[in-house]
Amino acid sequence: MAATIVKGACPHDCPDTCAMLVTVEDGRAVKVAGDPDHPFTQGFLCTKVNRYVERTYHAERLLRPLRRVGRKGEGRFEPISWDDALDEIAARLTSIARSPDGPQAILPYSYAGTMGFVQSSSMDRRFFHLLGASKLDRTICSMAGTMGMRMTVGANIGADAEGIPESDLVLLWGTNTLTSNPHLWPFVLQARERGAPIIAIDPLRTRTAAQCDDWIAIRPGTDAALALGIMHVVFAEEMEDRDYLAQHTLGVEQLRDRVLEYDPDRVSSITGIPASRIIDLALRYGQARAAFIRVNYGLQRHKGGGMAVRTIACLPAVVGHWRRPGGGVQLSTSANFQFDKNTLERPDLSPPVRTINMIRLGEALTTPNAGVGGPPVRAMIVYNSNPAAVAPDRNAVMRGLAREDLFTVVLDHFQTDTADWADIVLPATTQLEHWDLHLAYGHHYVSLNRPSIEPVGEAKPNSEIFRLLAARMGMNHPALRDDDLTVIRQAIEGATPGAWQAEKLRGVTMEALLERGWMRLNVPKPYLPFADGRFLTPSGKCEFYSERMKEMGLDPLPSFTAPYEFPEDVPALASRFPLTLISSPAHQFLNSTFVNIGALRRAAREPELMIHPSDAEPRGIATGMRVVVHNDRGEFTAVARVDESVRATVVWAPSIWWAKYAADGQNANATTSQLETDMGHGPVFYDNLVEVMAAD
């Protein structure tokens, strides 16, 4: 039989959302490739997704439902039928829902194991809303920065990456582009070929920073101070765009006064960057006509994360770079994709219930009355996530998962760290085996994913699992019977006519997606969202002064909010734990996905810790030694790499390892906390002081 090529989309939590071509022979996928016709994918896939066929047919792929037979955490299961699995889950959930604790004792736990709307946020949401289960605040990645953008420009909308070739300066600020956003890099190289300097601002000399023209090694959590210092110099040198400021911004005079507080010497003392370099960067930015700033989510993972993104987002309006192609700032493009989430998720079906923040899972499972309120969590349904690896304060999470009275169901492709603690494990389909619809948060193309092969083994799509479970529980609402293609049509066609969001979806139809696989939103190319103002804030302007932030009890002007564990502010703690730990993803992993793919795990070697020579030498640490990284929350071990690619007083543990593949059964989240950011209730993974010592 001749090979066929099926159009799909990469499902993973990455801004690139690649258009994927799947080659199928005799009903079996044999190859995945990037679509060469897609303007952003440009024919290549990343290191990780190139292994997607191997992942789909992996020897350890879950093929049948499983029931626990050993103690919790042992990972011992026996195969059972789908009928038995559904009956047992339905009986347990029904019993809990009818108990005095009620259905709020049931908690869904999911995130972005797939970014597709159908398999991540459609039938599952309808099911839990109708059941009356607790809601989950899905904050673990992006909410602090999202709120920072909303408070400043009105929505998480930024500059178009396809305009970067027109840029005359590119700042890669807190982003390891070659690892976490590789399809942006060709556009950056085009800008460089036209003479634009490429500058990385990062505590780590990442593989991206190593390819840039300059690396500015900033202290973690101090990005807002640097942005304020840039604005101080721009105003002092009269390089601002006064016309743009007058027409399209709110609070410019208050901003001028605020940045007077952040002269280069003060900013240097906060950021650890020499004052001369701060001045040079500010002059470069002020003299540029169209500077592109790419910020990523790492720099918002500390107490002041929302304020950091907000402050950086003010920069393009000060100099008027929004006016021109290649100018502006991009955290995300996601708010342009206004699919009809109300129809997808049906929040109207839910009674008033509590909401539990996913980053406080350890607290919710162990000390419910300390913060989450309501009944104890007695059942948890986990899908598209691996909280035993990715959730902060891992030791608290594991104490919760170990509770004998907690009924845990996990939907997944593999027996993850979380699945080891489950009572029932259900085999879910991969992207090659189901329908889905995707936005992007790094470009402006909608993608449709067609199934290219039949489900492997007895795997079922998440959407179908929740339909079946609803039927077993006697839930007969019509919204629970929509098939996946109906759900996709509802998402596309349900947007309110006449709204600005719906205008951007005009022309994006199911028929066109079935034919082409992907379509650009109805926006110009390149898209200049704020060239003539029209910001999506209450005032319609870029809000340097935000009345909404004042009402939230926050500083209404851009400011520097120090991390919780900023050494100068917590000297006693810093004397015991003087190093700041960053645990951003390893090049071979995407959060905890792909850790079990042998070739990728071998390339990542083993849990490692990069440490600067000036920090390693007094501790007697040399490359290749096993070290213990610890604080009062916990500890993990790693192999040391002594290297000047991390700034002094900062250590880096590439993550996120599954505990079962680590020598000590731990990972970096043994040391992280459940504290929240200033806005959006996000996590503070990199607001984390530790000490490092040689292991015995």
C-alpha positions as CSV (number, residue, x, y, z in Angstrom):
1,M,0.0,0.0,0.0
2,A,1.3,3.5,-0.9
3,A,2.3,5.8,1.9
4,T,-0.1,8.6,2.8
5,I,0.6,11.9,4.5
6,V,-1.8,13.2,7.0
7,K,-1.8,16.8,8.2
8,G,-1.7,17.4,12.0
9,A,-0.3,19.7,14.6
10,C,2.2,19.4,17.4
11,P,0.2,19.3,20.7
12,H,2.9,20.4,23.1
13,D,3.2,23.4,25.4
14,C,5.4,25.5,23.1
15,P,4.7,28.8,21.3
16,D,5.5,27.3,17.9
17,T,2.5,25.0,17.5
18,C,4.1,23.3,14.5
19,A,2.1,22.1,11.5
20,M,3.0,18.4,11.4
21,L,3.0,16.0,8.5
22,V,2.6,12.3,9.5
23,T,3.6,9.6,7.0
24,V,1.5,6.5,7.3
25,E,2.3,3.1,5.7
26,D,-0.1,0.1,6.2
27,G,-1.9,1.9,9.0
28,R,1.3,2.6,10.9
29,A,2.9,6.0,11.4
30,V,6.5,5.8,10.2
31,K,7.6,9.5,10.2
32,V,6.7,13.0,11.4
33,A,8.0,16.1,9.8
34,G,7.3,19.8,9.8
35,D,5.1,21.2,7.1
36,P,7.4,23.2,4.7
37,D,4.4,25.3,3.5
38,H,3.6,26.6,7.0
39,P,5.2,30.1,7.3
40,F,6.3,29.5,10.9
41,T,7.1,25.8,11.0
42,Q,9.1,26.1,7.8
43,G,9.6,22.3,7.4
44,F,11.3,21.3,10.6
45,L,10.4,20.0,14.0
46,C,12.3,20.3,17.3
47,T,14.6,17.7,18.8
48,K,11.8,16.4,21.0
49,V,8.9,16.1,18.6
50,N,11.1,14.5,15.9
51,R,10.8,11.5,18.3
52,Y,7.0,11.4,18.2
53,V,6.7,8.2,16.3
54,E,9.0,6.5,18.8
55,R,6.9,7.9,21.6
56,T,3.6,6.7,20.1
57,Y,4.9,3.1,19.7
58,H,7.0,3.1,22.8
59,A,7.3,-0.3,24.5
60,E,6.1,1.2,27.8
61,R,3.0,2.8,26.2
62,L,-0.1,2.2,28.2
63,L,-2.4,0.0,26.2
64,R,-5.1,-1.2,28.6
65,P,-6.8,0.2,31.8
66,L,-5.0,-0.8,35.0
67,R,-6.0,-1.3,38.6
68,R,-3.6,-0.9,41.5
69,V,-2.7,-4.2,43.2
70,G,0.3,-3.0,45.3
71,R,0.7,-0.3,47.9
72,K,0.4,3.3,46.8
73,G,3.5,4.4,45.0
74,E,4.8,0.9,44.2
75,G,3.5,1.2,40.7
76,R,2.1,-2.3,40.7
77,F,-1.0,-2.8,38.6
78,E,-3.1,-5.5,36.9
79,P,-4.9,-5.0,33.5
80,I,-8.7,-4.7,33.7
81,S,-11.4,-4.1,31.1
82,W,-12.7,-0.7,30.2
83,D,-16.1,-1.8,31.6
84,D,-14.6,-2.7,34.9
85,A,-12.6,0.5,35.0
86,L,-15.5,2.8,34.2
87,D,-17.8,1.0,36.6
88,E,-15.3,1.3,39.5
89,I,-14.6,5.0,38.8
90,A,-18.3,5.8,38.4
91,A,-19.1,4.0,41.7
92,R,-16.4,5.8,43.7
93,L,-17.2,9.3,42.3
94,T,-20.9,8.8,42.8
95,S,-20.4,7.7,46.4
96,I,-18.3,10.7,47.1
97,A,-20.7,13.1,45.3
98,R,-23.6,11.7,47.5
99,S,-21.7,11.8,50.7
100,P,-21.8,14.8,53.2
101,D,-18.7,16.2,51.6
102,G,-20.4,16.4,48.3
103,P,-19.0,16.6,44.7
104,Q,-16.6,19.4,45.7
105,A,-14.5,16.7,47.3
106,I,-13.7,15.7,43.7
107,L,-10.8,17.6,42.0
108,P,-9.8,17.6,38.3
109,Y,-6.1,18.2,37.8
110,S,-4.9,19.0,34.3
111,Y,-2.7,21.4,32.4
112,A,-1.0,21.5,29.0
113,G,0.1,17.9,28.3
114,T,-1.8,18.6,25.1
115,M,-2.7,22.2,24.1
116,G,-5.6,21.0,21.9
117,F,-9.0,22.4,22.9
118,V,-10.9,19.1,22.4
119,Q,-8.6,16.9,24.5
120,S,-7.7,19.5,27.1
121,S,-10.7,21.7,27.8
122,S,-14.1,20.6,26.3
123,M,-15.8,17.4,27.4
124,D,-13.7,17.2,30.6
125,R,-14.9,20.7,31.7
126,R,-18.5,19.9,30.9
127,F,-18.3,16.7,32.9
128,F,-16.9,18.3,36.0
129,H,-19.1,21.3,35.8
130,L,-22.3,19.1,35.6
131,L,-20.9,17.0,38.4
132,G,-20.4,20.0,40.6
133,A,-16.7,19.2,41.3
134,S,-14.2,21.7,42.6
135,K,-12.7,23.9,39.9
136,L,-9.0,24.1,39.2
137,D,-7.2,27.4,38.8
138,R,-4.7,26.5,36.1
139,T,-1.9,28.9,36.9
140,I,1.2,26.8,36.8
141,C,2.8,28.4,33.7
142,S,1.7,31.8,32.5
143,M,-0.8,33.6,34.6
144,A,1.5,36.2,36.2
145,G,2.8,37.4,32.9
146,T,-0.7,37.2,31.3
147,M,-2.0,39.5,34.0
148,G,1.0,41.9,33.6
149,M,0.2,42.2,29.9
150,R,-3.5,42.7,30.6
151,M,-2.8,45.5,33.0
152,T,-0.6,47.3,30.5
153,V,-1.8,46.7,27.0
154,G,-5.2,45.1,27.8
155,A,-4.6,41.5,26.7
156,N,-1.9,38.9,26.2
157,I,-1.3,40.1,22.7
158,G,2.1,41.1,21.4
159,A,4.2,41.8,18.3
160,D,4.2,39.5,15.4
161,A,7.3,37.3,15.1
162,E,7.0,37.4,11.3
163,G,7.9,41.0,11.5
164,I,11.3,40.4,13.2
165,P,13.3,40.6,10.0
166,E,12.4,44.3,10.0
167,S,13.8,44.8,13.5
168,D,17.0,46.7,14.0
169,L,17.5,45.4,17.6
170,V,16.4,42.0,19.1
171,L,16.3,41.5,22.8
172,L,15.8,37.9,23.9
173,W,14.8,38.6,27.5
174,G,14.5,35.6,29.8
175,T,14.0,33.2,26.9
176,N,16.1,30.2,25.7
177,T,14.8,30.4,22.2
178,L,16.7,27.5,20.7
179,T,15.2,25.2,23.3
180,S,11.7,26.6,24.0
181,N,10.8,28.5,20.8
182,P,13.2,27.3,18.0
183,H,11.0,28.4,15.1
184,L,11.5,32.0,16.1
185,W,15.3,31.7,15.5
186,P,15.2,31.8,11.7
187,F,13.4,35.2,11.9
188,V,16.0,36.4,14.4
189,L,18.8,35.4,12.0
190,Q,17.1,37.3,9.2
191,A,17.2,40.4,11.4
192,R,20.9,39.8,12.2
193,E,21.7,39.5,8.5
194,R,20.2,43.0,8.0
195,G,22.4,44.3,10.8
196,A,20.3,44.0,13.9
197,P,22.3,43.1,17.1
198,I,20.9,40.2,19.0
199,I,21.2,40.5,22.8
200,A,20.3,37.9,25.4
201,I,19.3,39.0,28.9
202,D,19.4,35.9,31.1
203,P,21.0,34.7,34.4
204,L,22.2,31.7,32.3
205,R,24.4,31.6,29.2
206,T,22.0,29.3,27.5
207,R,22.6,27.7,24.2
208,T,20.7,30.7,22.8
209,A,22.7,33.3,24.7
210,A,25.8,31.6,23.3
211,Q,24.6,32.3,19.8
212,C,23.8,36.0,20.5
213,D,26.0,39.0,19.9
214,D,25.9,39.9,23.6
215,W,24.9,38.2,26.9
216,I,23.8,40.3,29.8
217,A,23.9,38.2,32.9
218,I,21.1,39.6,35.1
219,R,20.3,38.5,38.6
220,P,17.1,36.4,38.8
221,G,13.9,38.3,39.6
222,T,15.3,41.8,38.8
223,D,14.1,42.3,35.3
224,A,11.7,45.0,36.2
225,A,14.5,47.1,37.7
226,L,16.4,46.8,34.4
227,A,13.4,47.9,32.4
228,L,13.0,50.9,34.7
229,G,16.7,51.7,34.3
230,I,16.3,51.6,30.5
231,M,13.4,54.0,30.7
232,H,15.4,56.3,33.1
233,V,18.1,56.7,30.4
234,V,15.6,57.0,27.5
235,F,13.8,59.9,29.2
236,A,17.0,61.5,30.5
237,E,18.4,61.5,26.9
238,E,15.1,62.6,25.4
239,M,14.8,59.6,23.2
240,E,11.1,58.9,23.9
241,D,8.4,59.2,21.2
242,R,6.5,62.2,22.6
243,D,3.8,62.0,20.0
244,Y,3.0,58.3,20.7
245,L,3.1,59.0,24.4
246,A,0.7,61.9,24.1
247,Q,-1.8,60.1,21.9
248,H,-1.7,56.5,23.1
249,T,-0.6,56.2,26.7
250,L,-2.0,57.0,30.2
251,G,0.2,58.2,33.1
252,V,3.3,59.2,31.3
253,E,4.2,62.0,33.8
254,Q,3.8,59.7,36.7
255,L,6.0,57.2,34.8
256,R,8.7,59.9,34.3
257,D,8.7,60.6,38.0
258,R,8.9,56.9,38.9
259,V,11.9,56.1,36.7
260,L,13.8,58.9,38.3
261,E,14.1,56.5,41.2
262,Y,15.9,54.0,39.1
263,D,19.2,55.6,37.9
264,P,21.8,53.2,36.5
265,D,23.8,53.0,39.7
266,R,20.8,51.9,41.7
267,V,19.7,49.5,39.0
268,S,23.2,48.1,38.9
269,S,23.0,47.4,42.7
270,I,19.7,45.5,42.2
271,T,20.5,43.6,38.9
272,G,24.2,42.9,39.3
273,I,24.7,44.4,35.8
274,P,27.4,47.2,35.6
275,A,25.9,50.7,35.2
276,S,27.9,51.2,32.0
277,R,26.2,48.2,30.4
278,I,22.8,49.4,31.5
279,I,23.4,52.8,29.9
280,D,24.7,51.1,26.7
281,L,21.6,48.9,26.5
282,A,19.3,51.8,27.1
283,L,21.0,53.9,24.4
284,R,20.8,51.0,21.9
285,Y,17.1,50.6,22.7
286,G,16.3,54.3,22.5
287,Q,18.2,54.8,19.2
288,A,16.5,51.8,17.6
289,R,13.5,52.4,15.3
290,A,11.9,48.9,15.7
291,A,13.3,46.8,18.6
292,F,11.7,43.4,19.1
293,I,11.6,42.2,22.7
294,R,10.8,38.5,23.2
295,V,10.1,37.8,26.8
296,N,9.2,34.3,28.1
297,Y,7.6,32.8,31.1
298,G,10.7,32.1,33.2
299,L,11.2,35.7,34.2
300,Q,7.7,35.8,35.8
301,R,8.3,32.9,38.1
302,H,9.0,34.9,41.3
303,K,7.0,37.1,43.7
304,G,7.1,40.1,41.4
305,G,6.6,38.2,38.1
306,G,3.5,40.0,37.0
307,M,5.0,43.4,37.6
308,A,8.2,42.4,35.8
309,V,6.3,41.6,32.6
310,R,4.1,44.7,33.0
311,T,7.2,46.9,33.3
312,I,8.9,45.4,30.3
313,A,5.7,45.8,28.3
314,C,5.8,49.5,28.9
315,L,9.0,49.9,26.9
316,P,7.7,49.9,23.3
317,A,5.1,52.6,24.0
318,V,7.8,54.9,25.5
319,V,9.8,54.8,22.3
320,G,6.9,54.3,19.9
321,H,8.2,51.0,18.5
322,W,4.7,49.6,18.2
323,R,4.3,51.8,15.1
324,R,6.6,49.8,12.9
325,P,7.0,46.2,11.7
326,G,9.5,44.4,13.9
327,G,8.8,46.6,16.9
328,G,7.1,45.8,20.2
329,V,7.1,43.1,22.8
330,Q,5.8,39.6,22.6
331,L,5.0,37.3,25.6
332,S,2.2,35.6,23.7
333,T,-0.2,35.9,20.8
334,S,-2.8,33.6,22.4
335,A,-5.5,36.3,23.1
336,N,-6.0,36.8,19.4
337,F,-7.5,33.3,19.1
338,Q,-10.9,33.9,20.6
339,F,-12.5,30.5,20.1
340,D,-15.8,30.2,21.9
341,K,-14.6,28.9,25.3
342,N,-18.0,29.2,26.9
343,T,-19.5,26.8,24.4
344,L,-16.5,24.5,24.7
345,E,-16.4,24.3,28.4
346,R,-20.0,25.2,29.5
347,P,-19.2,27.0,32.8
348,D,-22.9,27.8,33.0
349,L,-23.5,24.1,33.9
350,S,-21.6,24.4,37.2
351,P,-23.1,25.4,40.5
352,P,-21.2,27.8,42.7
353,V,-18.1,25.8,43.9
354,R,-14.7,26.5,45.3
355,T,-11.6,26.9,43.1
356,I,-8.3,25.3,44.1
357,N,-5.0,26.7,42.8
358,M,-3.1,23.9,41.1
359,I,0.2,25.2,42.4
360,R,-1.1,24.6,46.0
361,L,-1.9,21.0,45.4
362,G,0.3,19.9,48.3
363,E,-1.7,22.1,50.6
364,A,-5.0,21.0,49.1
365,L,-4.3,17.3,49.6
366,T,-2.7,17.6,53.1
367,T,-4.0,20.7,54.9
368,P,-7.3,21.7,53.2
369,N,-8.5,24.0,56.0
370,A,-5.2,26.0,55.9
371,G,-6.2,27.8,52.7
372,V,-8.4,26.0,50.1
373,G,-11.4,25.7,52.4
374,G,-14.3,23.3,51.9
375,P,-14.3,19.5,52.2
376,P,-11.1,17.5,52.0
377,V,-10.2,16.3,48.5
378,R,-11.2,12.7,48.4
379,A,-10.8,12.0,44.7
380,M,-8.5,13.4,42.0
381,I,-8.7,12.9,38.3
382,V,-5.4,13.7,36.6
383,Y,-5.0,14.1,32.9
384,N,-2.6,16.1,30.7
385,S,-0.3,16.6,33.7
386,N,2.2,14.9,35.9
387,P,1.9,16.7,39.3
388,A,4.2,14.2,41.1
389,A,7.0,15.7,39.0
390,V,5.9,19.2,38.1
391,A,4.0,20.6,41.0
392,P,5.9,22.8,43.5
393,D,6.8,21.6,47.0
394,R,7.0,18.1,45.8
395,N,7.3,16.5,49.2
396,A,3.9,17.9,50.3
397,V,2.4,16.7,47.0
398,M,3.7,13.2,47.6
399,R,2.3,13.1,51.1
400,G,-1.0,13.9,49.6
401,L,-0.8,11.3,46.9
402,A,0.1,8.7,49.5
403,R,-3.2,9.1,51.4
404,E,-5.0,5.8,51.5
405,D,-8.4,7.6,51.5
406,L,-7.6,9.5,48.3
407,F,-9.0,7.9,45.2
408,T,-6.8,8.8,42.2
409,V,-7.4,8.2,38.5
410,V,-4.8,9.1,35.9
411,L,-5.3,9.3,32.2
412,D,-1.9,9.2,30.4
413,H,0.2,7.6,27.7
414,F,2.8,6.2,30.1
415,Q,3.1,5.2,33.8
416,T,4.4,8.5,35.0
417,D,5.5,9.3,38.6
418,T,1.9,10.4,39.2
419,A,0.4,7.2,37.7
420,D,2.5,5.2,40.2
421,W,0.3,6.6,42.9
422,A,-3.0,6.0,41.1
423,D,-5.8,3.6,41.9
424,I,-6.9,3.4,38.3
425,V,-4.8,4.3,35.2
426,L,-6.5,4.8,31.8
427,P,-4.7,4.7,28.5
428,A,-5.1,7.9,26.5
429,T,-4.5,8.5,22.8
430,T,-1.6,10.5,21.5
431,Q,-1.8,13.3,18.9
432,L,-1.6,10.8,16.1
433,E,-4.8,9.1,17.2
434,H,-7.4,11.8,17.7
435,W,-9.0,15.0,16.4
436,D,-8.1,18.4,17.9
437,L,-8.0,22.2,17.3
438,H,-5.1,24.4,18.3
439,L,-4.2,28.0,18.8
440,A,-0.6,29.2,19.0
441,Y,1.0,31.5,21.5
442,G,3.9,32.4,19.3
443,H,2.3,33.1,15.9
444,H,-1.1,33.7,14.2
445,Y,-2.1,30.3,12.6
446,V,-5.0,28.1,13.7
447,S,-4.2,24.4,13.3
448,L,-6.4,21.3,12.9
449,N,-5.1,17.9,13.9
450,R,-6.5,14.9,12.1
451,P,-6.0,11.4,13.5
452,S,-3.5,9.7,11.2
453,I,-3.7,6.2,12.8
454,E,-6.2,4.1,14.8
455,P,-5.7,4.2,18.6
456,V,-2.9,2.0,19.7
457,G,-4.1,-0.9,21.9
458,E,-7.2,0.1,23.8
459,A,-6.3,3.8,24.2
460,K,-9.2,6.3,23.9
461,P,-9.2,10.1,23.5
462,N,-9.7,12.1,26.7
463,S,-12.9,13.5,25.3
464,E,-14.3,10.0,24.8
465,I,-13.3,8.8,28.2
466,F,-15.3,11.6,29.8
467,R,-18.3,10.9,27.6
468,L,-18.2,7.3,28.6
469,L,-17.7,8.1,32.3
470,A,-20.6,10.5,32.2
471,A,-22.9,7.9,30.7
472,R,-21.8,5.4,33.4
473,M,-22.8,7.9,36.0
474,G,-26.2,8.6,34.5
475,M,-25.3,12.1,33.4
476,N,-27.4,12.6,30.3
477,H,-27.1,16.3,29.4
478,P,-26.9,16.8,25.6
479,A,-23.6,18.7,26.0
480,L,-22.0,15.5,27.0
481,R,-22.9,13.7,23.8
482,D,-21.2,16.1,21.3
483,D,-18.6,14.3,19.2
484,D,-15.1,15.7,18.6
485,L,-15.9,17.2,15.2
486,T,-19.0,18.9,16.6
487,V,-16.9,20.4,19.4
488,I,-14.4,21.8,16.9
489,R,-17.2,23.4,14.9
490,Q,-18.6,24.9,18.1
491,A,-15.3,26.4,19.0
492,I,-14.8,28.0,15.6
493,E,-18.3,29.0,14.8
494,G,-19.6,30.0,18.2
495,A,-17.7,33.3,18.6
496,T,-20.1,36.3,19.1
497,P,-20.6,38.0,15.7
498,G,-19.3,41.6,15.6
499,A,-16.9,41.2,18.5
500,W,-13.3,42.1,17.7
501,Q,-12.3,38.6,18.5
502,A,-14.7,37.1,16.1
503,E,-13.4,39.4,13.3
504,K,-10.0,37.8,13.7
505,L,-11.6,34.4,13.1
506,R,-13.4,35.6,10.0
507,G,-12.6,33.1,7.2
508,V,-11.3,30.4,9.5
509,T,-13.8,27.6,8.9
510,M,-13.9,23.9,9.5
511,E,-14.0,23.3,5.7
512,A,-10.9,25.3,5.1
513,L,-9.0,23.7,8.0
514,L,-10.0,20.2,6.7
515,E,-8.6,21.1,3.3
516,R,-5.4,23.0,4.4
517,G,-4.7,21.8,7.9
518,W,-4.0,25.4,9.1
519,M,-5.0,29.0,8.5
520,R,-3.8,32.4,9.4
521,L,-6.0,34.5,11.5
522,N,-7.7,37.4,9.8
523,V,-4.9,39.9,10.7
524,P,-2.4,41.7,8.5
525,K,1.1,40.3,7.9
526,P,3.0,41.4,9.8
527,Y,0.4,42.2,12.4
528,L,0.9,45.6,14.2
529,P,-1.6,45.3,17.0
530,F,-1.0,48.8,18.5
531,A,0.5,50.9,15.7
532,D,-2.2,53.4,16.1
533,G,-3.0,52.8,19.8
534,R,-6.3,51.2,20.3
535,F,-5.1,49.2,23.3
536,L,-7.5,46.8,24.9
537,T,-7.4,48.5,28.3
538,P,-10.4,50.3,29.8
539,S,-8.9,53.6,28.7
540,G,-8.0,52.4,25.2
541,K,-4.4,53.4,25.9
542,C,-1.2,51.7,27.1
543,E,-1.7,52.2,30.8
544,F,1.5,53.2,32.6
545,Y,-0.8,54.1,35.4
546,S,-3.4,51.4,36.1
547,E,-6.4,52.1,38.2
548,R,-7.2,48.4,38.1
549,M,-3.9,47.5,39.8
550,K,-4.6,50.2,42.4
551,E,-7.9,48.5,43.1
552,M,-6.0,45.2,43.5
553,G,-3.9,46.7,46.2
554,L,-0.8,46.8,43.9
555,D,1.4,49.7,42.9
556,P,-0.5,51.3,39.9
557,L,2.9,52.3,38.3
558,P,5.7,50.1,37.0
559,S,8.0,49.2,39.9
560,F,10.5,46.6,41.0
561,T,8.9,43.9,43.3
562,A,11.7,41.9,44.8
563,P,11.4,38.1,45.1
564,Y,10.3,36.5,48.3
565,E,13.8,35.1,48.8
566,F,15.8,38.2,47.6
567,P,19.0,37.8,49.6
568,E,19.2,41.5,50.6
569,D,15.7,41.3,52.1
570,V,16.1,37.9,53.9
571,P,19.7,38.0,55.2
572,A,19.2,35.2,57.8
573,L,17.8,32.9,55.2
574,A,20.4,33.9,52.6
575,S,23.2,33.2,55.1
576,R,22.0,29.6,55.2
577,F,21.0,29.2,51.6
578,P,23.0,31.7,49.6
579,L,22.4,30.4,46.0
580,T,19.4,31.0,43.8
581,L,18.2,27.9,42.0
582,I,16.7,28.0,38.5
583,S,15.2,24.8,37.2
584,S,14.1,25.6,33.6
585,P,13.6,22.8,31.1
586,A,16.4,20.7,29.7
587,H,16.8,20.9,26.0
588,Q,15.7,17.3,25.6
589,F,12.5,17.6,27.7
590,L,9.3,19.7,27.6
591,N,8.5,20.0,31.3
592,S,8.2,16.4,32.2
593,T,7.2,15.1,28.8
594,F,9.8,13.1,26.8
595,V,11.8,12.1,29.9
596,N,11.0,8.4,29.3
597,I,12.2,8.5,25.6
598,G,15.5,6.7,25.9
599,A,17.5,8.6,23.3
600,L,16.4,12.0,24.7
601,R,17.1,10.9,28.3
602,R,20.5,9.6,27.4
603,A,21.2,13.0,25.7
604,A,20.2,14.8,28.9
605,R,22.6,12.3,30.8
606,E,21.3,12.5,34.3
607,P,20.1,15.2,36.8
608,E,22.8,17.9,36.7
609,L,23.6,21.1,38.4
610,M,25.5,23.9,36.8
611,I,27.5,26.0,39.3
612,H,29.9,29.0,38.8
613,P,33.6,28.3,39.6
614,S,33.5,31.0,42.3
615,D,30.7,29.2,44.1
616,A,32.1,25.7,43.5
617,E,35.7,26.3,44.7
618,P,34.9,27.2,48.3
619,R,32.5,24.2,48.5
620,G,35.1,21.8,47.2
621,I,32.9,21.0,44.2
622,A,34.4,19.8,40.9
623,T,32.7,18.8,37.7
624,G,31.5,15.2,37.9
625,M,31.0,15.2,41.6
626,R,27.6,14.3,43.0
627,V,26.1,17.1,45.0
628,V,23.1,17.7,47.3
629,V,20.9,20.7,46.6
630,H,18.8,21.6,49.7
631,N,16.8,24.1,51.7
632,D,14.2,23.8,54.4
633,R,11.6,22.4,52.0
634,G,13.6,19.4,50.8
635,E,16.6,18.3,48.8
636,F,17.7,16.5,45.6
637,T,21.0,15.2,44.3
638,A,22.6,16.0,41.0
639,V,26.0,15.8,39.2
640,A,27.9,19.0,39.2
641,R,29.0,20.9,36.1
642,V,31.3,23.8,37.0
643,D,30.9,26.4,34.3
644,E,31.0,30.2,33.9
645,S,27.8,29.9,31.8
646,V,25.8,30.7,34.9
647,R,26.3,33.9,36.9
648,A,27.8,33.7,40.3
649,T,25.4,33.0,43.2
650,V,23.0,31.3,40.7
651,V,22.8,27.5,40.1
652,W,20.9,25.8,37.3
653,A,19.3,22.3,37.4
654,P,17.9,21.4,33.9
655,S,14.5,19.9,34.5
656,I,12.0,18.3,34.9
657,W,13.2,14.8,35.7
658,W,10.8,12.0,36.6
659,A,11.7,10.8,40.1
660,K,11.9,7.2,39.0
661,Y,14.8,8.1,36.6
662,A,16.7,10.0,39.4
663,A,19.2,8.2,41.6
664,D,17.6,9.6,44.7
665,G,13.9,9.5,43.6
666,Q,13.6,13.3,43.7
667,N,13.8,16.3,41.4
668,A,14.2,20.1,41.7
669,N,10.7,20.6,42.9
670,A,11.6,19.1,46.2
671,T,13.0,22.6,47.0
672,T,10.3,24.9,45.4
673,S,7.5,26.5,47.4
674,Q,3.7,26.9,47.0
675,L,3.9,30.7,47.3
676,E,2.1,32.8,44.6
677,T,3.1,35.6,42.4
678,D,1.9,39.2,42.8
679,M,-0.7,38.8,40.0
680,G,-2.4,35.8,38.6
681,H,-1.7,33.4,41.5
682,G,1.2,31.9,39.5
683,P,4.1,29.8,40.8
684,V,7.5,31.1,42.0
685,F,9.6,28.2,40.9
686,Y,12.8,30.4,40.5
687,D,12.3,32.3,43.7
688,N,14.2,29.7,45.5
689,L,17.3,29.9,47.7
690,V,19.3,26.8,48.3
691,E,22.7,25.6,49.4
692,V,24.8,23.0,47.6
693,M,27.3,20.6,49.1
694,A,29.2,17.6,48.0
695,A,27.4,14.4,48.6
696,D,28.9,11.8,51.0
